[in-house]
Amino acid sequence: MLGPAVLGLSLWALLHPGTGAPLCLSQQLRMKGDYMLGGLFPLGEAEEAGIRSQTRPSSPVCTRFSSNGLLWALAMKMAVEEINNKSDLLPGLRLGYDLFDTCSEPVVAMKPSLMFLARADSRDIAAYCNYTQYQPRVLAVIGPHSSELALVTGKFFSFFLMPQVSYGASMELLSARETFPSFFRTVPSDRVQLTAAAELLQQFGWNWVAALGSDDEYGRQGLSIFSALAAARGICIAHEGLVPLPRADDLRLGKVQDVLHQVNQSNVQVVLLFASVHAAHALFNYSISSRLSPKVWVASEAWLTSDLVMGLPGMAQVGTVLGFLQRGAQLHEFSQYVKTHLALAADPAFCATLGKREQVLEEDVVGQRCPQCDCITLQNVSAGLNHHQTFSVYAAVYSVAQALHNTLQCNASGCPTQDPVKPWQLLENMYNLTFHAGGLTLRFNSSGNVDMEYDLKLWVWQGSVPKLHNVGRFNGSLWTEHLKIRWHTLDNQKPVSQCSQQCQEGQVRRVKGFHSCCYDCVDCKAGSYRHSPDDLACTFCRQDEWSPERSTRCFRRRYRFLAWGEPAVLLLLLLLSLALGLVLAALGLFIRHRDSPLVQASGGPLACFGLVCLGLVCLSVLLFPGQPSPARCLAQQPLSHLPLTGCLSTLFLQAAEIFVESELPLSWADRLSGCLRGPWAWLVVLLAMLVEAALCTWYLVAFPPEVVTDWRMLPKEALVHCRTRSWVSFGLAHATNATLAFLCFLGTFLVQSQPGRYNRARGLTFAMLAYFITWVSFVPLLANVQVVLRPAVHMGALLLCVLGILAAFHLPRCYLLMQQPGLNTPEFFLGGGPGDAQGRNDGDTGNQGKHE
């Protein structure tokens, strides 16, 4: 109990509200305890221009003060202090709290959220694979207030399975347990509120209404739910639109003007506005300045009690405002609690002791928590003392305390379980939790919501700010006191809202329900247009035409293909220049040193022929860019695969020769080595190319690729490309090359080099690995990339294949020719003759001794 001195301070604060002495409320937003709770409250609001024009990840300055946010924070303090003073809920334990300002902005709310998840007694979030034993600074989080912030923090805290109990976020999406497994709230979901709104419209006979929502997840989902509820009750929605969130540009203002203009044009007298505070403020601000006709506004809970909206000059001109607020329980002691704490915050002696007791406020990380809180009076916050969501904050704290009570298995004598509680352990006891708060028994259902009654509120103007009068209630069914409602009409008669609307350009009428006069104006989608104002359906454009949304005519399509000037093609042409330059350089070097042992060991003329084939592969890439033609489509595959077959066949001969010399008996090696050189080798190359030519001919005759024009792939263009008619035959065209590469790899990857001799097998092995990696990667990439980019993928595969063979096989030999000519000897590259076993052995021994 507080003594007479404190009550005297309270009386002094009430009698001297304008002294201007700074308070120390901002220092009372943190209190240590055995278990810490985090709190997210809209203590201030950031300037709109500062938030939207950010170019660096810095914290915005919250300049505007929110009295409701401070009162909600004090409600949490009161609940924690009550629980700590009780002996039945958490006996022997103390709850602490750490409260932060969200500024009603996600970018601001994330910093305290990160602080909450930091390790205990630290400012860092540890990176673990398993967070089962992780102990963050707080056990649970109370807040935030808005659905927009809860969508951000809900997923963040759910990753760590930290319980989060919001006192105001009502969006239906937050009930999804798969997405938000640790989210709870002490307010019903929007579906309950929208069900009550639909019954209100039905009860007053308003079957022709407009439905507006803020252009965010909260508004969009609310409109979606209301549309289904209205259709089930035979309510026609004359206009359904989104109110953009305020921005500092004329484009956003123009969209607000368009929304209001369409609402007025539809001639409805009733508007459901399911919007966030800032969107509603922007809408009404323009509505008042433009002096638009007054209407009946059915408000969502988000803006019905907002000081920002209620305090707009001229707000009384908008018409009649009705809305639903959750009932909850009356916290009669809260008013005295606020007065007492304001008095304490004005006492310098108390503030001095508070500053000594709380040394670390971490203001260097989060900034001063609420500087505006230290410059207020009781008059600033008196209007919100009985705010309906004060009880929601109070109940949220009690829900966490009850879950902690169950987790620790507390009883009247104490809490037997002394082990530190992790957030996920507390979460297990939050599901389907029943708890008591303010004399009410509440229960979280399977979606983390509570069931509470709603009061139907009416704005009654008795000054510059309206008062909320209770004119009904909703507890599954609606009961309304019609005689208490004062309408904005001159004779105080209930407005009548009937069906009528004029569609705009590019829109056609869509009949709703059973009444032809009740229809929506539907935008013609892309690819269709409105032919005449009386059309009931949009007319589709021809296949060689396109149209944007809400169009009254069609436009000719232009042809789209892989053009020479596209960035991807230019990059590939640079890669082509590199590959072709390396091929020509290697070919020139091999021709110059054609009689050297290195070139002879590489195949001699066959090596030069293989390089020529690689050059032809590079040149075949030029067939893919540009507008496709029948000749190009037919020539692309043969002219790229045949030269590649010639190159791979020369490498196959090298692999076969290495295998014969290393793995077969000497008698066999002598015979086969002769067949792998000279005219017989050229016969093998010719045979491989003939097989590949036959497969390509069959591919071109049986399933010839054709030039097609696709009118559906792109919204505004006609895609022209070479269509492959059979992917099986396309794969068979690669069969010869794949077989040669596989045999080459099979014959070399297990061969061991003899000591003192050049390892010819290694280069071939890596060259074939490069081939397989390139073409194996080519298949899924070709299947998933856009059709217009498939020629570029084919070009890249060919060039990477050429560069892989060059880098693994030819370029190392060029390096030896230029940088280490001393190794260019018959002993190092050729060794002894195949028919001279003794000479080979002696040569090997001599070479080994030479290099040891």
N, C-alpha and C positions, 0 to 999 in steps of 0.2 A: 504493500500500500504506500502511496505517496503521502508525504507529510504535509502539514499546513503551509510550510514554506513553498513547496511546489505549487500548491493551490493558489497561494498568493501571487506567485510568478505568473500563473495562468491568468489571474484577474488583471495583473499589470499588462500582460500582452494584449488582452482584449480591450483595455482602456487606452492603450498607446500603440495602435497599429501603424502609425505613420512616423515613428521615430527614426526609421532608416538605419538602425543599428544592424550590423551584419550578424546573421545567424550561423550556427554550426551544424545545420542539418546534413550537409554533405559529408560530415565526419561520422554521422550515425548510420551510414549505409553499409557498414561492415561490423560484424561482431563474431568473435571466436566462439567455438563450441566443439563438443566431441564429434559431432557430425555436421558438416557444412552443407547448406543449401545455396544454390545460385539463384539469382533473380534478375530477370530482364524486364525493364519497365520503360515506357516512353516518357522519360522525365523532361525531354526537350524535343525540339524539332529543328532539323537543319534547313538552312536556306535552300530553296529549290534550285536556284541558279548555281550555287556552289556544288551541289551534288551532281547535277547533270553535266557540268563542264569540267569534271575531274579528268586530268591527264596523267596523274601519278597516284599510286596506291597509298595516299595519305588520308588521315582521319579528317572527316568534315567537322566543321565547328557547329555545335548545336546551340543556336542563339536564342531560339524561341522557347518559352517555358510552357510545360503542360501540367496544369494543376491536377488533372485526373491521374496522370502517371505518378506524381508524388504521393497522392492519397492511396493509390494501390500499393506503392512501396511501403507506406506506413501501415497499411492493412496486413501486409506480410510480417512486418516487425511485431505488430500486436499479436498476431497468431503465434509466432515463435515464442514470444515472451509468455503468453498464456500457457503454451505447452510446457515450457521450462518450469513454470510455477506449479504445474499440476503434478500429482503423485501417481496418477493411474495410467498415464499413457507412456511416458518414458522416464520412469523413476530412476533417479541417480544419474541421469544423462542430461546433457544440454545440447540443444540445437544451436548452430550458428548460421549466419547468413552473409552473403556477399552480393550486394545489389549494384547493378550497372544500368546505365542509360543506353537505350537502343536508338534514340533519335527517330524512331519509326522508319529506319532505313536498314536494309540487309547488310550493307557494307559496314555500318557501324556495329550492328549486332554480332558480327562474326568475331570481333576482337575479344569481347568478354567471353564468348563461347569457347574460343581457343584457350582463354585463361582458365575456364572451368575444367577443361580436359587436361590441363597441365598436371604433371605429377605432384603429389602432395609435397608441400614445402618447396616448390620449384615453380619456374615459369616456362618450362619446356615440356612439350608432348613427346614422349618416348616413342620410337618406331619399333614395334614388335610384330612378330608373326602371330602371336597369341596374346590377347589382352585379358585373359582370364584372371591373372593375378595383378593386373594393373590397378593402382589406387590413385584416382584423380583427386584434384583438390576438393571437389564437391561431390556429394552423393546423388543429388538430383537437382533439377532446374525447374524453377517456377517461372512460367512465361514462355514466349513473349505474348504480347497482346493481340497482334494482327495476324491474319492468316498468311499474308505475304511473307512475314518474317518466319512464321512457323514452318512454311514449306522449305525454307533454307535450313534453319536450325534443326528441324525434325529429322531430316535425312542425316545431318551431321552427327547428332547425338545418337541416332539409331545405330550408326556404325559401331559405336562403343557400347550399345545397349544401356545407355544412361537414361533413367526415367525423366521425362519432361512433362510437366502438367501446365497446360496453358489455361489462362483465365478469360480468354476472349477470342481465340482463333476458332472459328466455327465452320470453316470450309469442309464440305463433304469428303473431299479427296483425302483429308487427314485421317479419315476412318479406315483407310486401307492398311490392314495389318502387315501385308507383305512389304509395303514401302516404308511404313512408319511403325515398326514393331514396339518402340518404346515411347510413343506419344499418347498422352491422355489429356483430357480437358474437363473442366468443371462447368462447361456450357454445352447445351445441346448442339447438334450439327445443323447446318443450314437447311437440311431437308425438312426438319420440323418447323422451322420458321417459315419456309416457303409453302409448306402445306397449310399453315395458318393463313398466309397471305392469299392463297388460292381460294380458301373457304370464305375469306372476307369478301373477295370480289364476287364470288358466287352468291353470297348472302345479300349483297346490295344490288344484284342484278347487273353488274358491269361485265358484259361479255365482249366488249370491244375495247381493248387496252393496248398500251404500248409497254414494252419490257426493255429496259436499258440496264446495262451492266458496265462496270469498269473494265478497261482493256487490260485485264490481268487474270491470273488463274482464279482468283476469288469471284470476279464478275462473270467470267466465261462459264465456269462450272455452275454458278447460281442460275444463270439464264438457261442452261441446259436442263437443269432439274425443273425449273418453273415451266418450261415449255411442255414437258411431259405431263406435269400436274395439271396445267391449264387445258391441254387437249383432252384429258380424261374427264374434265368437268364441263366441256363444251364452251370454254372461254376462247374467243378468237384473239390472237395477238396481231394487232394492226401493224405494229412496227417493232422489230427487235434489232437493237444496235449496241455498239460498244462505245463507251465514253473514254477517250484516251486520257492517260495520266498526264498531268500538266507538265509542259516543257517550256523552255524559254525560246520558242520559235513560233512563227506565224502559221506553220503547217498544222501544228497541233491545235491552235486556236480555230483554224478553219475546219478541222474535223469536229470539234465541239459544236461549232455553228451548224455544220451539216446535220449532226445528230438531232439538235433541237429543231432545226428547220423541218426535218422529216417527221418528227413527232407532231409538230403543229400542222403540217400538211395532211397528216392522216386523220385529223379532226377527232382525236380521242380526247376524252376528258379525264382519264385515269391513267397514270403512269406508275409502273413498278420500277423503282430505281434501286437495283441491287449493286451497290458500288462501294468502293473504299472511300475514306474520308476525303482524300485529295481530289479524286475524280468527281465526287459529288460537289465539292467546293468549286471546282472549275466550271462544272455544268451550271450551277446556280448563279455563280458570279456573272457569267455571260447572259444567263436568262434574265437576271435583274437589270443589267445594263441595257439590254435590248428591249426590255419591257414586253416580254412575251406573255401571252395570255395565261392566267392562273389556271391550275388544274388540281386534281386530287393526286397527291404523291404518296404512294405506299412505300415506306422507307425500310431499308434493311437495318439491322441492329448496328452495323458498323458506323453509320453516320447519323442515326436518329438522335443521339445524345452528344454529338460532337460540338465542342465549343467553337471550333473553326467554322462549321457550317451554320450553327445557330446564331452566331454573332455577326454574320454577314449583314452589312447595312442594306435595308430594303428587303430582307428575307420574308417579311410579312406579305409581300406582293405575290409570292409564288403560288399561293392558294392554301389548300388544306393538306396537312401532313399527318398521316397515320402510320403507325408501325408497332412492332411487337418487341417487348423486352422481357427477358427471363425474370421470374419473380424472386426466387431465392428467399433468404431470411433477413430480417432487419437486425443490423448490428447497432443496438442502441448505445452501447458503450464506446463506439468508435469516435463519435463526435468529441466526447470529453478526452479521449486518448490523443486526438490530434491537437486539441487546444493545449493539453499539458505538454506535449513534446515541442510545440512551437514556443511555449514559455521557457522550457528548459534550454532550447537552442538559442534563446536570447539572453541567457544568463552567462556572463563572461567567466565566472568562476567554474560553472559546470563545463563550459567549452574548454577551459584550460585543463581540467582533469581528463577530459575526453581525449584531448590531443596527446597527453602524456601516456594514456593507456593504449592508444592505437597509433603505434609508431609507423608501421609499414602499410601504406595505402596503395602502393604501386602506381602512383600517379605518373611516374616516368614512363609507364607502359600504356596505361589506359587514359591518362589525362585526368584532370579534376572531374570527379564523377558528376556533380550537378552544381556548378557555380551559381545557377539561377535560383537554386533552392535556398541559398543563404540571403536572398534579397526579397523575401515574400512576407506577407502578413496573413492573418487569419481571414481577412476579407478576400484575399486572392483565391483561396481554396474553399470557402464556405459553400459555394454553389454546388460543389461536387461531393459534399460529405455524405449524401445519401445515394450516391451513384449505384446503379444496380450491379455493376461488376465488382464492387468492393467485396461483396460476399463471395464471389467466385475466386478471388485471390485468397481470401480467408479459408475457403473450403479446400483449395489446392494444397495449402500448407498442411492442413489436417489430414489430407489423403496420404501425403508422404509420411507424416508422423505415424499414422495407423499402419502403413506398410512396414515401416521400420520397427514398430512395436511387434508385429507378427514375425518379422525376420529374426529379431533378437529373442523371441519367445518370452516377452516381458509379462510379468504379473504384478500383483500388489506389492510384493516384497522386493522386486527388482527385475533386472534383465539377466538371466543366467548366461546367455551367450555373450562372451567378451571378445571374440575374434572380430577384427575389423570387417565391416560389411562393404562388399564391392557393389557398384551400381547394378550389375546384372543379377546379383543375388536379391537386391531390393526389388528389381523389376519382376522377378518371379512372383512376388507377393502383391504386386500392383494389379495383376490381371483379375477381373471379376471381384475387385475389392469392395467391401462394404465399410463405410466410415460415417462418423457423426460430426456435424459442424453446425454451430448456431442453432441447435435444437432440431435440425433436420437429419434424417437418415438418407444418405446418398450411396449410390452403387455404380461402379464402372461396369458397363456392359462389355460384350466381347470385342467391341470396336473402340473401347476406351472412352466412351461418352457417358454422360449422366442424363437422366430423364428429369426435366424440370418444367414447371408450368410457365406460360407466357402471359404477360399483361398486354392488352391493347392500349396503346398510348396515343393521345391527341395533343398536338401543339396548340396551346392557348396563349395568345399574346396579351400580356399585361404590362408591357414595357418594351425595352429594346431587345430583350432576350425572352423567348417563349418558355412557358412552364409546361411540364408534362402532366396531363390529367389522365387518370385511368378511366377508360370507357368500355372495358370488356376484358375477357380473359380467354385463354385457349389451353385446354388440358386434354387434347385429343379431339375435342369438339369445341366449336366457337360459340361464345355467349357475348352478345353486344348490347350495350345500353344506348339505343338509337337517340333517345331524347337528350342525352348529354353531349352529343356531337354538334359542334357549331361549324357550318359549312362556309365557304368563302363566297357563296352566291349572295346576291342582294336580298333575296327573300328567304335566305337560310334554307332553301330547298336542296334536297340531295341531287347532285349533278347526274345527268343521264349521259351515258357513253354508248353510242351506236356505231354501226359499221359504216365506214366510208374512207376512201383513200385514192389518191392519184399517183400512179406509178411514174417514176422518172425515166429519163433516157436510158435505154439498155436494160430495162426491167420489164418483166411480164407478170401477169397476175397468176397467183396460185391459190385456188379455192381451199379453204380450211373448214373442216366440219361439214355440216349439212346445209349451210347457208351460203349461197353464191355471192352474197354481198360481203361476206367476211373472207377476206383473202389477204395474203402477204404479197408484197412486191419483191419478186425474186430476181436477182441479178442473172443475166445470161452469162453462162460460164465461157471460158476461153474455148474457141472453136465454134461458137454459135452467136447469133445476133437477133435483135428484135426487128422484124420486118415492118410491122405496123403497130401503132399504139394499142390496137384492140386485140393483139395476139395473146392467146392463153398459154402458148409454149414458144420456146426459142427455136429459131430455124438454124439448122446446122450448115456450116460452110462446106463448099466442095473440097475434095481432097487436096487440090492444089492451092487452097486458100487457108487463111488463118484469121483469127480475130482475138482481141483481148477481152477481158471481162467487161461486161456492161457496154457492149458495142452495138452500133446500129448498121454496121457494114462489115464486109470481109476484105482482106488484103491478100495480094499474091505472095506465095512463098518464094524464097530464094533457095538455090541449091547449096547444099553443104557437103563438103568432103575435106580430106586432109590436104590443105593447100600448102604450097611451097613456102609461103611467108609465115606460117605459124611457128611459135617459139619451139615447140617440140621438134618440128622438122629441121629448123635451123640448128638446134643442138645436135640432132642426129647427123646432119651434114658435117658439122665440125668433127664428130666422132668418125665419120667416114673418111674425112681428110687425114685424120691421124692414122687410121688403120691402113688406108691405101698408101700413105707415105712410108709407113714401116714396112709394108710388103715390098714396095719398090726398092727401098734401101736394102733390105735383106736379099732380094733377088739380084741386085747389082753387085753386092758383096760376094754372093755365091758364084756368080758368073766370073768375077775377077779372080777368085781363088778356086776355080773349078777343078784344077788338078791336085789340090791339096788333100792330105789324108782326111781332114775334117769334113770337107764337102763330099769326098768319096764315101766316107762312113755314113753320111747323111742321105746317101742315095745317088749322089752325082746329078746326072740330068733329071732323074726322077724328083729330086728335091727342088730343082728349079721349076719343073713342071708343076709341082704342088704349090709353089709360091705364085706361079701364074694363075692357077685355079683360085687361090685365095683372093688375088686381085680381081678376078672376074666375079667372085661372090660379092666383093665390095661394090663393084659397079652395078650388080643386079639390084642393089638397094634403091637405085634411082628409078626403078619401075613402080615403086609404091606411092610416092607423093603425087599430087596433081589430080585432075578430074579423071575418074576411071573411064576406060574405053574397053570394048571387047578384046582388042589386041593386047592391051595391058593386062587384063585379067587372065588371059590365056598364057601369057609369057612369064608371069611373075614366079610361079612355082618351078617350072623346068629350068629357067635361066638362073635360078638361085640354088637349086639342088644339084644339078648336073656338075657344075664346077666344084661344089663341095664334095661330091662323090669322087671326083678326080683327086682332090687333095687327100681325102681320107684313105683312098686306095694306096697312095704312095706311102702314107704312114702305116698302113696295114702291112705292106711289104717289109718296112723297117722292123715292125714288131715280130713278124714271122721269122725274119732272119735272126733276130736276137734270141727268139725262143728256140730255134733250131740249134744255134751255136751253144746255147747254155744248158738246154734241158735234154737234148736227144743224144744218143750214142754217136761216137765219132764217125762210124761207117755211114750212118744215116745223114749226119750233118754234112758230110762231104757231098753226097748226092743232091740233097735238097738245097744247099746253099747255091749251087750252080743254077738251079731252076729259078731262084729268087733274084737273079741278076741278069742283066742283058736283055735279049728279046723276050724271054719268057716273062720277065717282070712287066714289060709293056703290055704283054698279052693279058696279064691279070688286071691291069688298069683299064684296058679297053673293055674287058669282059664286065667289070663292075659298072662302068659307065653305060654299057649297053643294057644291063639289067635295070639301072635307074632310068634310062631313056624309055625302056619298055613300060615301066610302071607309070612314068609321067604321061606317056602316050595313052595308056589305058585310062588314066585319071582324066585326061582332057577329052577323050572320046566318049567315055561312058558317063561321066559326071562333069561336064565342062562348067567352070565358073562363069557366072553371067553378071552383067551390070544391072542392078536393080535400083529403083527409086522408092525409098520408104517414106510414106507421107505421115506416119503415125509416131515415129520415134521421137521427133523433136517438135516442140510446140509451134515454132514460127518458121521452120525451115524444112526442106525436103532433103533427106539424107541419101546421097548417091554413093554406092559402094559395090565392091565385088562380092557377090554372095557365093559361099561355098555350099554346093548342093549335097555333098556327102562327106561328113567328117571322117568316116571310116576310110574312104578312098584317099582323103587328104592325109590320114595317118600312114597309109600304105606307101604313099609317095616318099615318106621319110624312112621307110623300112630299110632300104639299102644302106643309107648312111648310118642308121642306128646299128645295123648288123656289123658293118665294118668297124665302127667305133667300139662296139662291145668286144669283138674278136681282138682288136688291137689292145684294149684294156686288159682282157683276159690273158693275153700272151705276154704281158710286160709287168703287171703289178706285183707278181711274185718272184720275178727274176732278180737275182743278186748280181751286182757288178763284180767283176774280177778285180783283185787288187792291182793298182797301178794302171788301170784302164778307165776310159771315160764311160760313165754310166748312161748309156743311150736309152735304157728302159725307163728311167725316171722321167725324162722329158715327155716321152710318149704317154706315160701313165697320167701325168698331170694335164696334158693336152686333152686326153679323152675325158678326164674328170671335168674339165672346163666345158667340153661339149655337152656332156650329160647334164651338168648343173644348168647350163643355159637353156636347153630345150625342155628339161623337166619343169623349170620355172615358167617357161613360155606357155605351157598348156593351161594352168589355172589362170594365169594373167590374161591370156587371150579369151578365156571363157567369161571373165568377170568385168573386163574393161568395156567401156562404151564402144559401140560399133564404129563410130567415126575415128576412134583412136587405134583400132586393130592394125591398120597398116603401119603405124608408128611402132607398135609392139613387135611386129614382124621384122621391121627394119632394125630395131634394137637387138633382137635375138641374133640375127645374122651377123651384125657388126661385133657383138660381144663374143660370138663363137669364133670369128676370125681373130679377134684380139687375144682370146684365150689360147688358141693354137699357136699364135705367134709368140706370145709371152712364155709359154711353157716349152716349146720345141725349137723354134727358129732363133729367137733373139738371144738365148744363152750361147748358141753357136756363133752368132755374130759377135758377141762380146769376146769369146775366145779368139776369134780371128783378128780382132782389132786390138785387144788389150793384152792377150797372152799368146802371142805367136809362137813362143817357145814350146808350148804344148801341142802344137800342130804337127805331130809326128806319127808315122805309121804304128809305132809301138803303143802309143797312147790311145789312138782311135781304132786301129784295125787289128793289131795283135798278129799272131802267126796265121798261116793259111789253114784252111779247114782240112786239107789233106795231109798235113804234116803234124801229127799229134805230138811227136817228140819235140818238134820245133816250137809248137805252141806252148808245151809245158815248160821248155827251157826259157822261151820268151817270157812267159808269165813269171817264172822264177827270177829272171834277170830284171824285169820291170819292177817286180815287188821289192827286190833288193835295192833297186835304184831309188825307189820312192820312200823307202823306210827311213 
